[in-house]
Amino acid sequence: AVEMVSGCGTKTAGLVIGGDIGGTNQPISTVQEWNGSAWSTSTGGTMSTVRNQLCGGGINTAAWVACGNDGSTTESNTTSFWDDSSWTAGATVSTGRRNHGGAGSTDECWIVGGYDGSAKLASTEEYNGTSWSAGGNIGTAADGMMGGGGNTYNAFITGGSESGGMSAKSNIYNGTAWSLGGNLNIGGHRYNSSGGIPSDGWSGGGYSGGSWTGNTWAELYNGTAWTTTGSLSSSRSTGAGGN
């Protein structure tokens, strides 16, 4: 059992990466791999850096993770990349953060929002396979955004915690600027999971209202509006998603 994780891949080939096992800041380096029928820790590699409250993306044979917390008091600005054989350190981002969103492939990925240790963030950083650079800011700084979907030129993120409370927004990115998409039906929420692309996305789980109990809600996005779909079999939050 693990929380505050990242994840990527498909329903027949996925990874759950890092996270926390204690609820009191005990980050791990473990990677768990799903082959369509069973989970294994033997083929998923082990990160060189323990991390929780991180984000990542890619597929089970080519994945990445960025930032999070390594158990210290400083939010990490480091990244790690998986090549189906081992994890290696990648270029650092300019602003260390945790509880942020992100998605994409190992050569076209992005991160947005989060918490830098003193304030919520609105900034985006994009990776081109070599280095990270600044992208467009989301309209309102937010943290508590888990997952996200799409590459740097066609991405989305939902929910999160803004200064005025929890958000029901979906933010859509075109590679240059963020704009608002349709609002979720569930209302404001944070620490939910999401994945897909802006024209075919999903979001679910997380916390809503003043509760710290995970939800079973799930919604699908068609590029214009969100509609409710089948509920998760068990309530959860601070989880991971994929494509």
N, C-alpha and C positions, 0 to 999 in steps of 0.2 A: 504494500500500500504506500502511495506517495502522493504528495500534493505540490502545487506551485511548479508544475512541470512545463516542458515544451514538447511538441510532437509534430510529426509530418508523415507524408506518404498516403497510401490508399487503404481501403478496407481489407485488402489481401496482402499488403506489404507496407507495414508502418513501423515507426519508431516512437517510443516515449523516452524523453531524454532528461536526465538530471532530476531536479526537484528537491523536496524536503521530506524527511521521514519522521521528524519528531514534533513538528508544530511549534518548536521553539528555536528556529533557525539552525537546523542540522542539514545543510545541503549535501547532496551526494553527486557522484560522478557516473553512476550506473546508467546504462542504456538498455532498454528492453525492446525487443523486436518481435513483431507479429507477422506470421507467414500465412495468415488466412484461417488457421485452425488452432494454433497454440502460440504462447509467448515464450521467449527465450532470452536469457542474458548472455549466452555464450557467443552469439554471432553479431551482437550489436556494438561491440567495442566498449571502451571505457574512456570517458573524457579525462584529459590531464588535469583539468580544473573542476572542482566541485562547484555546482551552481544551483540556486533555486530562483524563483521569480524571474526567469529568463524567457526569451522567445527564440524561435527558429523556424526553419522551413526546409524545402527540398523534398527528396525521396529517400527511400531506405538505403540506397546505395550511394547517394551524394547529398549530404545534409549539412546544415550549419546551425549554430546557435550564437547568440550575442547577449552580452551584458548579464544582468542579474546580480545576485549577491553570493559571495564565496564564503560567507560566515563571518566576515569582518564587518566593520561599521561603514565601509566605503563601497558605494555601488560600482560594479565592475564596468570597465570600458573594453574588455577583451572579447575576442571571438574565437570559435573553434569550428573546424571543417572536417567532415567525414567523407572518405573516398572509398568506402566499402572494405577498407583494410585497417585504417587507423585514423585517429583524430590528430590534427595538427593545428597550431596556432595560426590565426589569420590577422589581417590588419586591424588595428584598434579603431573604435569609433571616437568621435571628438567629445561626446558627453556620456559619461557612465550613467546607467539608469537601471531600474527594476520595475516590475509590474507594467511593462510596456507591450505594445503589439508589434507584429511583424510577420512577414511571409515572403515567399518567392523562392527561386532556385539559387544555387550556389554562385551564379554569376549575374543574377538580376534579382536582388533582394532588398528589403527595406525594413526599417524599424521606425516607430512613431510613439510619441507620448511617453508616459511613465513618470517615475519619481527619481530625482537626482540626489536625494538625501535631505533636501531642504524645500523643494517646491515641485509641483506638478509641471510637466513639460508639454509643449505644443510642437516641438521640433521633430523633423523627419531626417533620417540619414539613409542614403542609398549606397549599395555596393555593386560594382561593375565587374567583379572577378579579381580585382587588384586592390582597390582602395575604396574607402567610404567618403562620401561627400554630402553636403547639405542639400536637402530637398525642401519642398514647400511645407509650411506649418499648417496643422489642422486649425480650425476656427477657434476652438476652445481647448486650453490645456487640460489634460486628463491623464489619470493613471488607472490601474485596475482593468486594463484591456488585455485579455488573453487571446492569443492567436491572431487571426486575420486571414485574408486570402488574396491571391493574385501576385503578379510580379510588379516591378517598379512603375510600369507604364499603364497598369490596369489592376488596381488594388482596392480593397475595402477593409474597414474595421468597424466594429459595433460596440456600443455601450461605453462603460468606463465610469469613473468617478470624477466629476468636475467640481470646482469650488462651490457651486450652488447646489450640488447633490448628484445623484446618479443619473446617467444619460440613457435615453432611448434612441439616440441618433445612430444612423449609419453614415460614415464618411467615405467618400469615393475619391480615388486618386488617379490622375491621368498621366503621372510622371512629372508634372510641373506644379499642379495646384490641387488642393482638396476641396471638394464640394459636398453638400449634404444630399444624401439619398433619402429614401423613405424611412419613416420611424418604425421601430419595432412595435408590435401590438402589446407585448408584455409590459411595456413601460420601462422606467429607468432600471438599470441593472449593472453589475460589475462582476469581474472575475468569471465571465462566461467564456465559452469556446466558440470559435467560428472557423469557416474555411470555404473553399471554392473560389469563384471569381465574381465580380460585380453583377454579372447578368445571370448567374446561377450559383447562389451562395446559400449558406446555412448558418444559423447561430442558435446556441442553446445552453442550458445550465446557468450557473452563476448565482449571485445573490441579488435580491430585489427588495425594495422597501428598507426597513430597518433591521431585517432579519439576517443572521449569519448562518442560516440553514440553506443548503443548496437546493436548487429547483430542478424539476423534470421537464420544463417547457422546451420546445424546439420550434423554430420557424425557418421557412424557406424564402429566398429572395429571387425575383425574376428580372431584376434590373430596374423595377419601378416600385413595387410594393412587397411587403412581407405578409405571408400567410402562415397560420399555425399548422403544424403537422403532428405526427404521432409523438407522444411524450417519451422521454428517456425511461428506460426500465428502472433506473434508480437515480435519486437526486444527487447532484454533484456540483462542485465549483472548483476554481483554480485548476482546471484540467487542461487537456490539450486537444487540438483538432488537426485535420489535414485536408487534403483535397478529395 
